Amino acid sequence: MRLIILAAYLLISVLSWSSAQAQSSARPMRIIVPFAVGGASDTYTRLVAQKITEQTGRTVIVENKTGAGGRIAFDYVAHAPADGLTVGLIDATYAMLPGLFPTLPWDINTDLIPVVMIAQTPFVLVVGAQAPFANFAELALAAQSRPGILNYGSAGVGSVNHIVTERFRSNAKIDITHIPYKGMSEASVALLSGNVDLIIAASPTALGQIKSGKVRPLLVTTATRSPALPEVPTVIEVGLPNFVVTNWFGFAVPAGTSQQSIEQLHTDVMRAVSAPDVKEKLLLQGAEISHFSTKEFAQFVKDETLLWTSVTHANGIKIEP
């Protein structure tokens, strides 16, 4: 009799758990994007969200919570219920914040769990189409012969491309002057008008102007050539092997989210980005899908955070409150 009662109890427990999981799966999942509609983070997120819906039938809602360089959205997700229904888009910006701010309203090491990387994209060093530099060697020679005369534009102090370019400047051992703007649109206009000499931009940002011939790419920051820019040499080819960096995009969930929810999210995203149509759209923007496990992605984010914290501190980069 005792065994029968125990078996009945276990059956009820399993059925209750299955019912709870089904109800959870039936509820919409929200993905919080820290940046405005139309940017790479938003575009990649919506591409994946749509494909997950197509493949699973599950409703996935993308919400943009902008402001404070992503901190508003990251804080929101970190303090959301750990029920597997709230997911946050994280990117290179996320790993740079601890180096820019002495304190954050969430703990990057414990409050958000990196789950899955969507893709990585190279940064591209570009100069104006009329610039006198045909390649990186000519640019480096000009910068070394006239310290501080050449300048570069960024999306502002503490922006991703500001921090990346400071690492480039250090690795290339050149002295170039930083000109901050209010965003990449303004910085790009400055490059086209000749007010700045170079920009290091994420490939999705730069590709349109490269294809139209308005700017000239001198290198990509990845170890291998980008399928979207196969004619452009890598940092390794031009002699900067320590400047291999990427812009990356992935999803994280609040601490305490169940292992099953984490595994399901990883499976759904990997299946979505592996779909031929999604893969093709990503490649056209210079993005390559990642095959990191959750553990590998978490370690990657940790390593990125250490790297960019050291870069910001070494170069005295900070955002005044």
ROLOMAR-971318 format. One record per residue: x, y, z of N, C-alpha, C in turn. Coordinates in pm, whole numbers, padded with zeros to 5 digits, always signed. Last residue first. Example, Ala and Ser with C-alpha at 12.3 -4.5 7.8 and 13.67 -1.06 7.14 Angstrom:
<sites>
+01285-00225+00708+01367-00106+00714+01290+00003+00787+01319-00569+00780+01230-00450+00780+01320-00330+00780
</sites>
This chain:
<sites>
+02990+06117-01405+02848+06107-01370+02775+06237-01396+03208+06058-01680+03175+06142-01565+03026+06131-01534+03356+05765-01763+03242+05850-01793+03208+05927-01667+03694+05704-01863+03586+05698-01766+03477+05795-01806+04008+05587-01936+03875+05614-01993+03771+05601-01883+04283+05541-01902+04216+05647-01827+04080+05684-01880+04400+05326-02015+04390+05446-02097+04315+05561-02029+04382+05133-01820+04515+05167-01873+04514+05297-01952+04103+05115-01788+04187+05166-01679+04322+05210-01730+04023+05009-02035+03970+05137-01990+04057+05198-01879+04172+04765-02036+04192+04867-02140+04143+05003-02094+04071+04625-01816+04213+04662-01817+04240+04770-01921+03808+04595-01903+03834+04669-01780+03980+04713-01777+03844+04434-02122+03804+04571-02145+03817+04657-02019+03934+04189-01996+04010+04257-02100+03974+04404-02108+03727+04123-01819+03862+04147-01767+03946+04227-01869+03521+04087-02006+03508+04188-01901+03646+04223-01842+03616+03873-02157+03594+04002-02221+03587+04114-02116+03607+03670-01963+03735+03711-02020+03725+03848-02085+03328+03657-01922+03418+03686-01811+03553+03737-01862+03243+03582-02175+03199+03710-02120+03290+03753-02004+03366+03326-02188+03399+03430-02285+03363+03568-02232+03233+03191-01988+03376+03216-01972+03422+03326-02068+02978+03184-02104+02997+03249-01974+03144+03282-01951+03033+03030-02332+02992+03169-02347+03011+03246-02217+03095+02784-02215+03197+02854-02293+03161+03001-02310+02847+02719-02100+02966+02733-02016+03075+02811-02088+02686+02700-02327+02657+02801-02225+02779+02825-02137+02903+02662-02615+02812+02609-02514+02783+02721-02415+02929+02835-02926+02966+02822-02786+02859+02747-02708+02912+02884-03191+02871+02750-03147+02914+02726-03002+02786+03172-03365+02874+03110-03267+02821+02972-03231+02780+03312-03697+02716+03251-03580+02820+03184-03492+02898+03624-03802+02912+03480-03809+02857+03418-03681+02824+03913-03994+02814+03841-03866+02826+03691-03889+02805+04067-04217+02937+04046-04161+02937+03971-04030+02560+04072-04324+02595+04186-04240+02732+04169-04174+02548+03832-04450+02543+03951-04534+02579+04076-04456+02535+03659-04232+02659+03668-04309+02663+03792-04397+02266+03694-04155+02374+03733-04065+02505+03751-04142+02134+03588-04375+02113+03728-04340+02223+03779-04248+02221+03319-04362+02254+03402-04478+02240+03551-04446+02109+03235-04120+02255+03234-04136+02297+03325-04252+01838+03252-04187+01894+03337-04082+02045+03348-04097+01820+03056-04387+01784+03195-04417+01839+03291-04314+01909+02814-04256+01980+02872-04371+01947+03019-04398+01937+02804-03905+01846+02800-04019+01912+02871-04138+02096+02859-03694+02145+02758-03788+02055+02744-03910+01956+03027-03534+02066+03086-03611+02125+02988-03711+01767+02838-03427+01725+02953-03506+01838+03007-03593+01921+02658-03283+01841+02608-03395+01800+02723-03487+02022+02830-03092+02114+02761-03183+02040+02708-03306+01783+02903-02963+01862+03004-03033+01956+02938-03134+01695+02658-02854+01609+02732-02945+01689+02833-03027+01911+02585-02685+01869+02499-02796+01790+02577-02900+01909+02798-02500+02028+02771-02581+01992+02689-02704+01655+02761-02390+01687+02886-02461+01808+02865-02551+01687+02511-02271+01589+02527-02377+01617+02653-02459+01881+02563-02076+01912+02468-02184+01816+02484-02302+01735+02741-01916+01861+02782-01977+01894+02692-02096+01526+02581-01830+01496+02700-01910+01621+02748-01984+01673+02390-01683+01594+02348-01799+01562+02466-01890+01780+02540-01479+01871+02483-01578+01795+02440-01702+01594+02840-01400+01616+02695-01396+01709+02649-01507+01739+03135-01271+01661+03072-01377+01695+02923-01382+01921+03240-01099+01812+03162-01040+01722+03099-01143+01982+03550-01263+02031+03441-01178+01913+03371-01112+01820+03618-01577+01844+03647-01435+01898+03525-01361+02010+03561-01882+01887+03551-01801+01920+03583-01657+02122+03665-02208+02147+03631-02069+02013+03630-01995+02246+03629-02542+02135+03641-02448+02178+03597-02308+02461+03828-02759+02410+03706-02699+02297+03734-02602+02714+03940-02973+02575+03956-02930+02525+03823-02874+03015+04133-03026+02940+04008-03013+02803+04035-02951+03292+04240-03203+03167+04282-03142+03080+04157-03137+03627+04131-03132+03501+04126-03206+03393+04201-03129+03983+04135-03189+03865+04165-03107+03741+04155-03195+04315+04120-03189+04202+04041-03237+04084+04064-03143+04562+04239-03146+04443+04324-03158+04327+04247-03222+04789+04098-03156+04729+04115-03023+04604+04201-03027+04882+04108-03417+04819+03984-03370+04752+03996-03233+04936+04301-03639+04880+04336-03507+04810+04214-03446+05015+04270-03907+05115+04274-03801+05066+04317-03665+04832+04228-04100+04901+04359-04104+04998+04375-03988+04734+03975-04039+04805+03995-04166+04882+04126-04171+04600+04029-03802+04718+03941-03800+04801+03962-03926+04389+04182-03885+04491+04245-03799+04617+04158-03792+04330+04099-04235+04304+04091-04091+04413+04163-04014+04235+04274-04540+04325+04195-04455+04286+04200-04308+03960+04233-04754+04020+04318-04652+04108+04234-04560+03822+04072-04924+03941+04136-04978+04017+04218-04874+03590+03985-04797+03700+03890-04818+03829+03952-04868+03371+04076-04624+03476+04163-04675+03601+04079-04704+03208+03872-04547+03143+03989-04604+03243+04085-04666+03380+03691-04432+03313+03653-04557+03245+03772-04625+03682+03828-04308+03537+03826-04299+03476+03785-04433+03974+03634-04230+03903+03735-04311+03752+03716-04301+04061+03576-03886+04043+03532-04024+03961+03636-04100+04070+03725-03658+04188+03645-03692+04182+03592-03834+03939+04064-03688+03930+03921-03658+04055+03848-03705+03921+04328-03762+03986+04297-03635+03977+04150-03595+04026+04430-04089+03921+04380-03999+03991+04325-03876+04149+04725-04259+04168+04597-04190+04040+04560-04117+04068+04927-04426+04210+04894-04423+04238+04764-04350+03811+05038-04648+03850+04955-04533+03998+04918-04541+03704+05356-04730+03797+05250-04769+03835+05168-04647+03382+05494-04820+03495+05477-04730+03580+05359-04777+03215+05492-05038+03233+05618-04966+03350+05614-04869+03144+05265-05175+03269+05330-05211+03295+05461-05139+02935+05110-05101+02905+05224-05189+03030+05300-05231+03053+04932-04929+03001+04881-05055+02973+04994-05154+03110+05107-04716+03218+05038-04786+03171+04993-04924+02858+05184-04634+02945+05286-04691+03065+05224-04762+02765+04931-04543+02693+05008-04644+02782+05109-04713+02950+04847-04339+02937+04776-04466+02869+04858-04577+02957+04971-04089+03046+05019-04194+03015+04963-04332+02773+04843-03924+02766+04989-03938+02843+05035-04061+02852+04578-03932+02719+04613-03982+02703+04763-04005+03122+04604-03819+03101+04578-03962+02959+04609-04010+03185+04883-03610+03136+04746-03624+03099+04723-03770+03473+05091-03679+03329+05071-03663+03296+04922-03671+03703+05326-03638+03690+05181-03625+03545+05153-03588+03800+05582-03859+03701+05532-03763+03718+05381-03756+04005+05867-03947+03970+05725-03946+03864+05695-03842+04018+06143-03957+04097+06064-04050+04057+05918-04056+03761+06395-03966+03842+06296-03894+03907+06204-03997+03673+06561-04165+03703+06621-04035+03775+06524-03941+03588+06465-04409+03730+06487-04390+03768+06550-04257+03332+06390-04447+03364+06530-04477+03511+06562-04457+03335+06128-04361+03307+06155-04502+03344+06297-04542+03382+06169-04087+03479+06097-04169+03460+06129-04316+03150+06302-04012+03278+06369-03995+03387+06301-04078+02964+06101-04057+02956+06224-04137+03090+06298-04130+03047+05927-03855+03057+05886-03995+03051+06006-04088+02981+06072-03628+03121+06038-03652+03142+05998-03798+02702+06079-03651+02779+06204-03657+02926+06176-03688+02653+05803-03625+02606+05876-03743+02685+06005-03760+02747+05731-03375+02822+05688-03493+02777+05759-03620+02727+06018-03153+02684+05889-03204+02762+05856-03328+02835+06254-03085+02717+06212-03009+02663+06077-03057+03197+06216-03074+03073+06272-03128+02956+06216-03047+03542+06285-02996+03413+06220-02965+03294+06293-03028+03839+06227-03124+03736+06329-03142+03601+06262-03115+04168+06160-03023+04028+06119-03016+03936+06239-03033+04463+06132-03219+04379+06213-03129+04232+06171-03138+04732+05899-03203+04625+05964-03278+04528+06027-03178+05023+05748-03214+04962+05857-03138+04861+05927-03227+05083+05395-03205+05069+05520-03277+04996+05622-03188+05096+05116-03152+05201+05209-03106+05201+05337-03190+04906+04933-03192+04978+04979-03312+05092+05074-03278+04811+04907-02931+04873+04792-02998+04956+04834-03119+04707+05165-02884+04812+05111-02798+04885+04996-02867+04513+05184-03083+04620+05284-03076+04738+05231-02996+04344+04967-03007+04415+04967-03136+04534+05062-03131+04246+05067-02769+04328+04945-02767+04407+04932-02897+04109+05283-02872+04219+05307-02779+04307+05183-02766+03915+05150-03020+04018+05226-03091+04135+05261-03000+03758+05038-02816+03827+04950-02911+03940+05025-02981+03660+05272-02698+03745+05182-02619+03824+05089-02711+03512+05378-02915+03617+05457-02848+03714+05365-02776+03329+05180-02972+03437+05202-03069+03545+05296-03015+03170+05190-02735+03243+05069-02772+03358+05101-02867+03222+05493-02542+03148+05409-02638+03234+05290-02678+03373+05658-02386+03324+05535-02325+03241+05449-02418+03270+05942-02558+03360+05890-02456+03298+05767-02389+03138+05866-02888+03139+05936-02759+03235+05869-02662+03171+05733-03118+03032+05762-03081+03023+05830-02945+03462+05887-03276+03392+05782-03201+03250+05826-03172+03734+05940-03505+03604+05973-03450+03544+05855-03376+04079+06033-03484+03975+05934-03511+03845+05977-03445+04360+06200-03646+04258+06182-03542+04156+06076-03583+04703+06302-03676+04588+06227-03725+04488+06207-03611+04874+06422-03483+04812+06501-03589+04690+06430-03647+05007+06263-03299+04896+06347-03252+04825+06426-03359+05308+06253-03484+05235+06214-03362+05126+06315-03324+05392+06185-03769+05326+06309-03721+05242+06278-03598+05498+05938-03807+05580+06052-03847+05522+06186-03801+05294+05771-03723+05422+05769-03650+05509+05889-03684+05097+05824-03913+05071+05852-03772+05201+05859-03692+05221+05733-04147+05182+05873-04135+05159+05912-03989+05251+05462-04083+05369+05544-04110+05338+05692-04095+04981+05383-04064+05069+05373-03948+05193+05461-03965+04898+05423-04332+04836+05496-04222+04926+05497-04100+05061+05238-04464+05073+05381-04496+05011+05467-04386+04968+05000-04350+05108+05037-04335+05128+05186-04363+04700+04981-04435+04731+05011-04296+04875+05057-04277+04661+05155-04753+04662+05037-04667+04703+05078-04526+04646+05397-04871+04596+05284-04948+04587+05158-04863+04575+05712-04770+04626+05584-04720+04564+05468-04797+04469+05959-04825+04593+05922-04894+04651+05787-04851+04112+05954-04882+04227+05957-04791+04352+05908-04863+03881+05934-05020+03985+06021-05077+04108+06029-04988+03720+05775-04864+03757+05725-04997+03869+05807-05059+03838+05769-04521+03760+05825-04630+03810+05776-04766+03885+05450-04360+03924+05589-04386+03837+05640-04500+03824+05203-04108+03794+05265-04237+03847+05408-04240+03848+04897-03962+03912+05028-03965+03890+05087-04103+03587+04715-03822+03658+04748-03945+03720+04886-03931+03521+04433-03613+03527+04577-03632+03610+04601-03758+03325+04140-03691+03450+04213-03676+03425+04363-03666+03082+03978-03483+03114+04055-03604+03249+04121-03584+02911+03683-03377+03020+03780-03359+03043+03851-03492+02595+03573-03239+02693+03590-03345+02804+03684-03301+02468+03473-03004+02403+03470-03135+02509+03472-03245+02545+03275-02725+02588+03380-02817+02517+03362-02950+02370+03212-02425+02399+03172-02564+02443+03294-02644+02387+03293-02150+02333+03163-02191+02382+03121-02329+02503+03451-01860+02514+03441-02006+02474+03300-02051+02311+03557-01602+02378+03435-01649+02384+03438-01801+02341+03813-01363+02296+03774-01496+02378+03654-01543+02456+03828-01110+02314+03861-01126+02257+03826-01263+02735+03773-01094+02638+03684-01030+02492+03708-01068+02899+03951-01226+02948+03815-01204+02842+03718-01153+02779+04196-01227+02798+04131-01356+02842+03986-01341+02534+04293-01016+02667+04233-01015+02685+04154-01143+02377+04613-01052+02373+04468-01053+02517+04419-01055+02428+04883-01056+02315+04836-00975+02294+04685-00980+02782+04937-01017+02667+04916-01103+02553+04860-01017+03073+05139-00967+02963+05059-00913+02851+05050-01016+03258+05256-01135+03306+05185-01015+03198+05099-00951+03248+05220-01483+03175+05265-01365+03221+05186-01243+03413+05112-01675+03376+05253-01687+03311+05308-01561+03444+04847-01627+03565+04928-01634+03536+05077-01638+03182+04751-01641+03252+04749-01512+03381+04831-01512+03121+04790-01928+03064+04875-01823+03140+04869-01690+03211+04604-02108+03291+04724-02089+03244+04808-01971+03029+04403-02137+03158+04368-02078+03244+04489-02050+02823+04544-02265+02800+04485-02134+02932+04455-02063+02925+04597-02518+02901+04706-02424+02892+04655-02281+02914+04354-02650+03044+04401-02602+03029+04516-02502+02593+04251-02517+02693+04258-02623+02823+04310-02565+02278+04093-02447+02404+04152-02403+02502+04152-02519+01937+04095-02404+02042+04097-02505+02165+04163-02443+01768+03894-02165+01831+04020-02202+01935+04002-02311+01445+03763-02092+01580+03741-02144+01638+03877-02182+01195+03616-01912+01260+03744-01940+01406+03717-01975+01114+03361-01857+01032+03438-01950+01091+03574-01984+01239+03223-01659+01268+03184-01795+01192+03263-01900+01204+03327-01412+01108+03226-01455+01129+03179-01598+01304+03517-01214+01387+03414-01278+01300+03297-01323+01191+03850-01259+01167+03715-01207+01246+03611-01285+01461+04095-01286+01334+04037-01331+01314+03900-01266+01704+04207-01239+01610+04204-01127+01472+04152-01167+01834+04189-01481+01899+04130-01363+01803+04116-01246+01668+04342-01644+01671+04196-01661+01730+04129-01537+01727+04601-01543+01590+04550-01548+01588+04398-01555+02000+04625-01590+01951+04625-01452+01809+04566-01445+01999+04628-01869+02071+04522-01797+02022+04510-01653+01850+04864-01920+01800+04733-01962+01867+04620-01886+02016+05060-01806+01875+05049-01766+01822+04910-01800+02263+05035-01938+02251+04998-01796+02107+04981-01751+02287+05127-02194+02248+04988-02176+02221+04950-02032+02347+05398-02168+02444+05309-02229+02415+05162-02209+02116+05521-02072+02229+05498-01981+02328+05396-02036+01874+05371-02296+01919+05471-02200+02036+05425-02114+01590+05157-02376+01713+05230-02404+01751+05323-02288+01451+04880-02428+01460+04966-02310+01594+05040-02318+01247+04722-02648+01366+04807-02642+01358+04898-02520+01144+04386-02672+01120+04519-02615+01252+04595-02609+00995+04129-02846+01117+04206-02832+01082+04346-02782+00843+03824-02768+00825+03968-02780+00958+04038-02757+00739+03528-02896+00857+03596-02843+00843+03744-02872+00537+03248-02867+00538+03392-02887+00661+03453-02820+00611+02940-03028+00607+03019-02906+00613+03168-02939+00651+02783-03243+00514+02828-03220+00501+02916-03097+00901+02701-03319+00843+02642-03198+00697+02677-03177+00972+02829-03558+01014+02690-03536+00944+02623-03419+00866+03087-03545+00836+03002-03659+00863+02855-03628+00985+03175-03306+00840+03164-03316+00800+03072-03430+01252+03173-03385+01209+03087-03274+01058+03067-03278+01243+03371-03583+01269+03234-03622+01230+03135-03511+01194+03599-03432+01097+03558-03533+01116+03412-03572+01428+03605-03276+01297+03591-03213+01192+03543-03312+01628+03648-03469+01625+03522-03393+01488+03500-03331+01554+03902-03558+01572+03794-03653+01561+03658-03583+01562+04050-03324+01433+04030-03391+01440+03917-03494+01841+04041-03273+01745+03987-03177+01611+03956-03244+01948+04170-03493+01980+04030-03471+01881+03965-03375+01836+04430-03456+01813+04354-03578+01837+04205-03557+01938+04512-03206+01793+04499-03226+01764+04410-03347+02211+04514-03260+02157+04436-03148+02009+04409-03167+02229+04694-03479+02264+04553-03496+02204+04467-03385+01934+04911-03483+02075+04880-03467+02101+04732-03480+01654+04916-03489+01728+04937-03612+01877+04910-03603+01570+05067-03180+01527+04987-03295+01614+05019-03416+01835+05112-02936+01721+05154-03017+01690+05056-03130+01919+04880-02667+01945+04986-02763+01827+05006-02857+01883+04659-02508+01921+04785-02443+01932+04904-02538+01607+04445-02525+01721+04498-02600+01756+04635-02544+01469+04165-02386+01492+04307-02363+01620+04350-02434+01228+03946-02478+01372+03971-02490+01393+04121-02484+00986+03744-02327+01026+03880-02364+01178+03887-02371+00764+03489-02419+00896+03523-02368+00931+03663-02417+00424+03419-02328+00524+03480-02416+00657+03504-02345+00323+03091-02223+00332+03234-02197+00442+03295-02284+00368+02829-02280+00258+02894-02350+00261+03045-02331+00567+02759-02108+00599+02763-02250+00492+02836-02328+00419+02761-01869+00529+02856-01887+00562+02872-02034+00243+02553-01916+00188+02687-01899+00296+02791-01920+00428+02346-01927+00347+02375-02045+00289+02515-02037+00526+02350-01666+00616+02377-01777+00538+02414-01902+00296+02281-01526+00358+02412-01501+00449+02450-01616+00257+02024-01622+00155+02126-01646+00212+02265-01630+00483+01900-01524+00464+01907-01668+00362+02015-01704+00431+01920-01248+00549+01986-01305+00533+02004-01456+00201+01763-01234+00195+01904-01195+00310+01981-01255+00303+01515-01315+00197+01579-01393+00187+01728-01362+00485+01470-01107+00532+01480-01245+00429+01552-01331+00311+01459-00888+00418+01559-00892+00466+01582-01035+00154+01238-00952+00091+01369-00939+00195+01480-00952+00352+01040-00943+00281+01066-01067+00216+01203-01065+00426+01049-00675+00525+01082-00776+00458+01116-00909+00185+00961-00560+00239+01094-00526+00337+01140-00633+00168+00703-00660+00064+00800-00694+00113+00942-00670+00390+00590-00538+00385+00597-00683+00282+00700-00729+00310+00607-00270+00429+00678-00315+00428+00696-00466+00089+00436-00275+00070+00578-00239+00187+00661-00289+00217+00197-00339+00113+00250-00427+00092+00399-00402+00383+00160-00119+00443+00179-00251+00344+00239-00350+00194+00122+00082+00282+00239+00090+00344+00268-00046+00083-00121+00000+00000+00000+00000+00086+00125+00000
</sites>
